[in-house]
Amino acid sequence: MANSNNKLTSSSSELDLDRPILEDYLPSGSIQEPRGKLRLRDLLDISPTLTEAAGAIVDDSFTRCFKSNHAEPWNWNVYLFPLWCCGVVIRYGILFPVRVIVLTLGWIIFLSSFIPVHFLLKGHDKLRRKLERCLVELICSFFVASWTGVVKYHGPRPSMRPKQVFVANHTSMIDFIILEQMTAFAVIMQKHPGWVANLKIPGNGSAVVYTGQGLLQSTILESVGCIWFNRSEVKDREIVARKLRDHVQGVDNNPLLIFPEGTCVNNHYTVMFKKGAFELGCTVCPVAIKYNKIFVDAFWNSKKQSFTMHLLQLMTSWAVVCDVWYLEPQTLKPGETPIEFAERVRDIISVRAGLKKVPWDGYLKYSRPSPKHRERKQESFADSVLRRLEEK
């Protein structure tokens, strides 16, 4: 209990440090008012709820997790503007067509190899799976090449072992592609129409992954052992949980990859990890991903941008620069709960990637606050106002 209280206190202190000082945003006249008049400071002192609300209006640590941070313009004078124009011509007129050709060539090579391997080697499952894994890694390498990806991998390459699961912070769908080009991971997916679609968290709170239906989903990604679920099915929670446990027990199965944040975060913060990946009773291997925004912001804001436009943004930039750290495997300690285990792994990833922890559930951006939460805030506000009136 003491440990959990300490963790809650540390999370609260981190949140308090991240909040702005309200007085810095108030005009001087609003602080020094003549006596006998109601001052804004007095109003804020009535209840912590009002202070919290005012702080949220000025700025808050939740919405900042999902904001795209655009680079400051540097083409602001007569000397720099011509250089910027040359850069635009090079990126859109030379690099982009070359990258489209590279990606198209990659798909031609991949499909012309994958389809015969998948359908002609039905009786040689072991050889077929090995070749399919290599081909999936190959097409992901073509994707990374189409962005001029400069990716540095630190630590030992993941291997196929039973009773292990890999968890990583999540910025964009390209996280999956960058990791997949090094090792053919199996991931959790929901069947969804469209060539690329936003997939939500499964019932057991495991992960978010993005994919499309048809050849890409049902044939190509299924070849690396992806696990499917359907949110419309109530029983899918238990089915997915059982499939996850069965997968991690398999000796020949591809390593399982989960993004426990459940949503894309802008690579400055980490939100709460879902506990599903930490209840499997196996070794958890943290993976930290950090993007360098010197050329492009790799964060995908799915509410404002389609993935096609996100790919276009990457392919028209100078390069995507990224570091990936495969960190020391972690196991559940005696007396440690899955939630505490998840927080400990989140600490490790956050420190290595230089990300700031915030005590928020990332999936809140898809939903409204619960009525019970609003009622508790209302009761707290009413009690503080009543106490203030009684003092008067």
C-alpha positions in Angstrom: 0.0 0.0 0.0 2.9 2.3 0.8 4.5 1.7 -2.5 1.2 2.5 -4.4 0.8 5.7 -2.3 4.3 6.8 -3.1 3.7 6.1 -6.8 0.5 8.1 -6.8 2.3 10.9 -5.0 5.1 10.9 -7.5 2.6 11.0 -10.4 0.7 13.9 -8.8 4.0 15.8 -8.2 5.0 15.2 -11.9 1.6 16.5 -13.0 1.9 19.6 -10.7 5.3 20.4 -12.1 3.9 20.2 -15.5 1.1 22.7 -14.8 1.5 26.3 -15.6 1.6 29.0 -12.9 -1.7 30.8 -13.4 -0.5 34.2 -12.1 1.9 34.3 -15.0 -1.0 34.4 -17.4 -3.1 37.0 -15.5 -2.9 40.7 -16.2 -1.4 42.7 -13.3 -4.6 44.6 -12.9 -6.6 41.4 -12.1 -4.3 40.6 -9.1 -4.2 44.0 -7.4 -7.8 45.2 -6.9 -9.1 47.7 -4.4 -10.3 46.4 -1.1 -13.9 45.4 -0.9 -14.1 44.0 -4.4 -14.0 40.3 -5.4 -10.6 39.6 -6.8 -9.9 36.8 -9.3 -7.4 35.3 -6.8 -10.1 35.1 -4.2 -12.4 33.4 -6.6 -9.7 30.8 -7.4 -9.0 30.3 -3.7 -12.7 29.2 -3.2 -12.0 25.7 -4.5 -9.2 23.7 -6.0 -11.7 22.7 -8.6 -11.7 26.2 -10.0 -7.9 26.4 -9.9 -7.7 23.1 -11.7 -10.2 24.2 -14.3 -8.4 27.5 -14.9 -5.1 25.6 -15.3 -6.8 23.3 -17.9 -8.0 26.3 -19.9 -4.5 27.8 -20.0 -2.7 24.6 -20.7 -2.9 20.9 -19.6 -0.6 17.9 -19.7 -3.3 15.7 -21.3 -4.0 17.5 -24.6 -0.3 18.3 -24.9 0.4 14.5 -25.3 -1.5 14.5 -28.6 -0.5 17.9 -30.1 1.7 18.0 -33.2 4.7 20.3 -32.6 5.4 22.1 -35.8 8.9 23.4 -36.4 9.5 27.2 -36.3 9.7 28.8 -39.8 13.2 29.7 -40.7 12.6 31.1 -44.2 11.8 34.6 -42.9 14.3 36.8 -44.8 15.4 37.4 -48.3 18.6 35.3 -47.8 16.9 32.2 -46.5 13.8 32.1 -48.6 15.6 31.2 -51.9 17.3 28.3 -50.0 13.9 27.1 -48.7 12.5 27.2 -52.2 15.4 25.1 -53.5 14.7 22.6 -50.7 11.0 22.4 -51.7 12.0 21.7 -55.3 14.4 19.0 -54.3 12.1 17.3 -51.9 9.0 17.3 -54.0 10.5 17.3 -57.5 13.4 14.8 -57.0 13.3 12.9 -53.8 9.5 12.2 -53.7 9.4 10.7 -57.3 12.4 8.6 -56.5 10.9 7.4 -53.3 7.6 6.5 -55.0 9.6 4.4 -57.5 11.5 2.7 -54.7 8.3 1.8 -52.8 6.6 0.6 -56.0 9.5 -1.5 -56.9 9.5 -2.9 -53.4 5.8 -3.9 -53.7 6.4 -5.6 -57.1 9.3 -7.6 -55.7 7.4 -8.5 -52.5 4.2 -9.6 -54.2 5.9 -11.5 -57.0 7.8 -13.5 -54.3 5.2 -13.7 -51.5 2.3 -15.0 -53.6 4.2 -18.0 -55.0 5.7 -18.8 -51.6 2.4 -18.6 -49.8 0.4 -20.7 -52.2 3.0 -23.1 -53.6 4.7 -24.1 -50.4 1.6 -25.2 -48.5 3.1 -28.6 -47.6 6.3 -27.1 -46.3 5.1 -25.0 -43.5 8.4 -24.4 -41.7 10.2 -23.2 -44.9 7.1 -21.2 -46.0 6.9 -19.3 -42.6 10.6 -18.6 -42.7 10.5 -17.2 -46.2 7.3 -15.2 -45.5 9.0 -13.6 -42.4 12.0 -12.6 -44.5 9.7 -11.1 -47.2 7.7 -9.1 -44.6 10.9 -7.7 -43.2 11.9 -6.9 -46.8 8.8 -4.8 -47.6 9.1 -3.0 -44.3 12.7 -2.1 -45.3 11.4 -0.7 -48.6 8.9 1.5 -46.6 11.7 2.8 -44.4 13.9 3.5 -47.5 11.0 5.5 -49.0 11.3 7.9 -46.1 15.1 7.9 -46.3 14.9 6.4 -42.8 18.0 6.7 -40.6 17.4 4.2 -37.9 19.9 3.2 -35.2 19.2 0.0 -33.3 20.8 -0.4 -29.9 21.0 -3.7 -28.0 20.6 -7.3 -29.1 18.2 -8.2 -31.9 15.0 -9.9 -30.6 15.0 -13.6 -31.0 12.2 -16.3 -31.2 11.8 -17.6 -27.7 8.7 -18.8 -25.8 7.2 -16.9 -22.8 8.3 -13.4 -23.9 6.4 -10.3 -25.1 7.8 -7.0 -26.4 6.2 -3.7 -25.4 7.0 -0.3 -26.9 5.9 3.3 -26.7 3.7 4.4 -29.6 4.0 7.4 -31.9 2.7 6.3 -35.3 2.0 3.2 -37.3 5.6 3.6 -38.6 6.7 2.3 -35.2 5.4 -1.1 -36.3 7.2 -0.8 -39.7 10.5 0.3 -38.2 10.5 -2.6 -35.7 9.2 -5.1 -38.3 12.1 -4.5 -40.7 14.5 -5.8 -38.0 12.3 -8.7 -36.7 9.0 -10.1 -38.0 6.8 -9.5 -34.9 3.3 -10.8 -34.4 0.9 -8.1 -33.4 -2.7 -7.8 -32.3 -5.2 -6.4 -34.9 -8.8 -5.8 -35.5 -10.3 -6.5 -38.9 -11.4 -3.3 -40.4 -12.3 -2.0 -43.9 -10.0 0.3 -45.8 -6.4 -0.1 -46.8 -5.3 1.4 -43.5 -7.6 1.9 -40.6 -7.5 3.0 -37.0 -7.9 0.0 -34.7 -9.0 0.5 -31.1 -8.0 -1.1 -27.9 -9.2 -4.7 -27.5 -11.3 -5.6 -24.4 -8.4 -6.9 -22.5 -6.6 -3.6 -22.8 -3.7 -4.9 -24.8 -2.7 -2.7 -27.7 -3.4 -0.6 -30.7 -2.3 -1.6 -34.2 -3.2 -0.3 -37.6 -3.9 -2.3 -40.7 -6.3 -2.9 -43.6 -8.5 -5.8 -44.7 -8.0 -8.0 -47.7 -4.6 -9.2 -48.9 -2.6 -7.0 -46.6 -4.4 -8.2 -43.4 -5.8 -11.6 -44.1 -2.8 -13.0 -45.9 0.4 -11.0 -45.5 0.2 -10.0 -41.9 -1.5 -13.3 -40.9 1.6 -15.1 -42.1 3.6 -13.6 -39.2 1.1 -14.8 -36.6 -1.0 -11.7 -36.1 -3.9 -12.1 -33.7 -7.4 -10.8 -34.8 -10.2 -9.5 -32.7 -13.6 -7.9 -33.3 -14.7 -5.2 -30.9 -18.4 -5.8 -31.7 -18.1 -9.3 -30.3 -18.5 -9.4 -26.5 -16.7 -12.7 -26.1 -13.6 -11.4 -28.0 -12.0 -10.3 -24.7 -11.6 -13.8 -23.4 -10.8 -15.2 -26.9 -8.0 -12.7 -27.4 -6.6 -13.2 -23.9 -6.5 -17.0 -24.6 -4.8 -16.5 -28.0 -2.2 -14.2 -26.4 -1.3 -16.8 -23.8 -1.2 -19.6 -26.4 1.0 -17.5 -28.7 3.7 -16.7 -26.1 3.9 -20.4 -25.2 4.8 -21.4 -28.8 8.5 -22.1 -29.5 8.3 -21.4 -33.2 6.0 -18.4 -33.0 7.2 -14.9 -33.9 7.9 -12.6 -31.0 4.7 -10.8 -29.8 4.7 -7.0 -30.0 2.2 -4.8 -28.1 1.8 -1.1 -27.8 0.3 -0.8 -24.3 -0.4 2.9 -24.4 -3.3 2.1 -26.7 -3.0 5.2 -28.8 -0.4 7.4 -30.6 1.4 9.9 -28.4 3.6 12.7 -29.7 6.9 11.3 -28.6 7.4 13.8 -25.8 5.2 12.0 -23.3 4.2 8.5 -22.2 0.6 7.8 -21.0 -0.5 5.0 -18.8 0.2 1.4 -20.0 -2.6 -1.0 -20.3 -2.1 -4.0 -18.1 -3.0 -6.8 -20.6 0.6 -7.3 -21.7 1.7 -7.7 -18.1 -0.8 -10.4 -17.1 0.6 -13.1 -19.4 3.0 -14.5 -16.9 6.0 -14.1 -19.2 9.1 -12.0 -19.6 8.4 -8.5 -20.8 11.0 -6.9 -23.1 10.8 -3.1 -23.2 11.5 -1.3 -26.5 12.1 2.5 -26.4 11.6 4.5 -29.6 12.7 8.1 -30.0 12.3 10.2 -33.1 14.6 13.2 -33.9 12.3 16.0 -35.2 15.1 17.8 -37.0 13.6 17.0 -40.4 10.0 15.8 -39.8 7.6 15.1 -36.9 6.8 11.4 -37.0 3.8 11.7 -34.8 0.5 10.7 -36.5 -2.5 12.6 -35.3 -5.2 10.3 -36.6 -8.0 12.7 -35.8 -6.6 15.4 -38.1 -4.7 13.4 -40.7 -5.3 10.2 -42.7 -2.5 7.7 -42.8 -2.1 8.3 -46.5 -1.4 12.0 -45.9 0.9 11.0 -43.0 3.0 8.8 -45.4 3.0 11.6 -48.0 4.4 14.0 -45.3 7.2 11.5 -44.5 8.0 10.8 -48.1 8.3 14.5 -48.9 10.6 15.2 -45.9 14.4 15.1 -46.0 14.6 12.0 -43.7 13.1 10.2 -40.8 15.7 9.9 -38.0 15.0 7.5 -35.2 16.7 5.6 -32.4 15.4 2.2 -31.1 16.6 0.6 -27.9 16.0 -3.0 -27.0 16.2 -2.9 -23.3 16.8 -5.4 -20.6 14.0 -8.0 -20.2 11.9 -7.6 -17.0 9.9 -10.1 -15.0 7.1 -9.7 -12.4 8.6 -9.2 -8.9 7.2 -11.0 -5.9 4.2 -9.1 -4.5 4.1 -6.8 -7.5 0.7 -6.3 -9.3 0.4 -6.2 -13.1 -0.4 -2.4 -12.8 2.8 -1.8 -10.8 4.7 -3.9 -13.3 3.4 -1.9 -16.2 4.4 1.4 -14.5 7.9 0.0 -13.8 8.4 -0.9 -17.4 7.0 2.5 -18.5 9.6 4.2 -16.2 12.3 2.2 -18.0 11.1 3.2 -21.5 10.5 6.8 -20.5 14.0 7.3 -19.0 15.8 5.7 -22.0 13.8 7.6 -24.7 13.8 10.9 -22.7 10.0 11.0 -22.5 7.9 12.6 -19.8 5.4 10.5 -17.9 1.9 11.7 -17.3 -0.8 10.0 -15.2 -3.4 9.8 -18.0 -5.2 7.0 -19.8 -4.5 7.7 -23.4 -7.9 6.3 -24.5 -9.6 9.2 -22.8 -9.1 11.2 -26.0 -11.7 9.0 -27.7 -14.3 9.3 -24.9 -16.1 11.8 -22.6 -15.5 11.9 -18.9 -17.8 9.5 -17.0 -20.9 11.0 -15.2 -19.5 9.6 -11.9 -16.3 11.6 -12.3 -18.3 14.8 -13.0 -20.6 14.2 -10.0 -17.5 13.8 -7.7 -16.1 17.1 -9.0 -19.5 18.8 -8.5 -19.7 17.5 -4.9 -16.2 18.6 -4.2 -16.9 22.1 -5.5 -20.2 22.4 -3.6 -18.5 21.4 -0.3 -15.7 23.9 -0.7 -18.2 26.8 -1.5 -20.3 25.9 1.5 -17.2 25.9 3.8 -16.2 29.3 2.4 -19.7 30.7 3.1 -19.7 29.3 6.6 -16.3 31.0 7.3 -17.9 34.3 6.2 
